[in-house]
Amino acid sequence: MNASETKGLILKIAFIFEKILAVVVLIVVLLGMVDVLRVILNVYIIDFQHPIEYNQLNDILGQILILVIGVELVVMLSLHIPGALIEALLYAIARKMLLIPKTHGMFDILIGVIAIGGLLCIKKYLVDKNPLPMKIGCVGEKEIAEDNRVE
């Protein structure tokens, strides 16, 4: 086995591990959805006589946004396109802004707004509209794309 075949084998194994991790994250997200639905059922349907408090609603929204970030992570692991990373970062910043305690100043929210604006500018001006699979390396004279095709 020469060096280029070894690199190709290592890359294929890495892709397989990425796909396995994506499936594991997706299973965790599905289980998290069940938990969120259980909390919503308890708060809104079973205990409907008591109004929901701000902290409860904030916790529910925080859990939902964590699940969205998990889904974006799966997309990022599966597609390998720059736009998926930017969307995952957007959701993470939005979640952080949502969960800022009331006692903190407006400076944290301002930083979050600037970060989201910066990411949207990056997405609009620096990311391709039709991304092709990113080239990840060479095996001999042929390049391997992210979907394991040798070009």
N, C-alpha and C positions, 0 to 999 in steps of 0.2 A: 504494500500500500504506500503510495507516494504522498507527498505533503498536500497536494491539491485534493486528492481523494479523501484524505483525513479531514481537511477543512470542510469539504462538502458534507461528510458524514456528521461532523460536529454541528454544522448549521442545521441539518435536518433534525437532529436530536433536539436542538434548541427550539426549533419550530414546533415540534411535537410537545415539548414541555410547555410552551406558550399556550398552545391549544388546550392542554389539560388544565392549566391554571385558569384560562378563560371559562372553561366549563365549571370549575370549582367555584369561581366568583359568581357565575350565573346561578348556580344552585343556592349559594348563600343569599343572593338577592331574592330569589323565589321564597326562601324560608323567611327572610326579612319582611317580604310582602304579607305573608300570612300573619306575622306578628303585628304589623301595622294595621291590618284589617281587624285583628282581634282587639287592639286598643281602640280603634274607631267604633267598633261594635259596643264595647263596654262604655265608652264615654258618651256616645251620641244616642244609642238605642236603649241599652239596658238602664243606664243612669240618666235618662233624659230629663228628669225633674230638676236636676242641679245644672246650672249654667256652667259651661266650660270656662276654665280659667286661662289667662294669658300664657302661663307656664306650660300648661297641658297642650295647648294649641302649638306653641313654639316647639315643644318636644316632638309632637307628631310631624310637623313640617320638617324639622331637623332629620328625623328618621327617613322621611320620604326622600329628601334631597340626598341623603347618604346612599339610598338605593339607586337613585338616578346616577350618582357618581359611579356606583358599582357597574351599572349598565354601560356607561361611557367608558369605563376601564375595559370592559369586555370588548367593546367596539374598537378601542385603541389597540388591544392585544391582537385582535383578529385582522384588522385592516392595514395597520402600519401606515396610516396617512397622517400628515401633520394637523389637518383640521380636527381629527378626533382628539388629539392631545389638547388643543386649544379649547374645544368644547368641554372636556373634562375639567380643565382649569377654570373655565367660566362657572360651571356648576359648583365647584369647590369654593370659589370666592363668594358666589351668591349665598351659599349655605353659611359661610363664615359671617357674612354681613347680616343674615337673618338671625343668627344666634348671638349677636352682640348683646350683652346685657344692657338694660336701660340705664345703668349707672355710668357706663362709659360715655365719653364725649363723642362729638360729631367727627373728630379727627379720624377715628377708625373707619367710619362710614365713608368719609372723603377718600381715604386711601383705597378702600374697596371700589368706589366708583371710578377712580383714576385707573386702577388695575383692570377693571372690566373694559373701560374705554380703550386702554392700551391693547388689550387682547383682541377687541373687535377691530381695531385699526390693523393689527398684525394679520388677522384673518382676512380682512378686505384687501389689503395692499400687498401682502407678502406670501400668501398661500395660494397655490394654483387652484383654479376653478375645477379642472379635471385632473386630479392627481392620478398618476400611474403608480403601480407598485414600486416602492423604493428599492433601489439596488443595494444589496447588502454585502456583496463581496464577489470575488472571482474564484472560479475553479478552473485552473488551467487558463485557457483563452476565452472561456464562456462565463458570462455573468449569471448569477443566481438572483432571481427576483424574490420578493417576499413570499410569494405563493409557491415556492419551491420549483418553479419552472427554470430550466436552464435555457438562456437565450443566446 
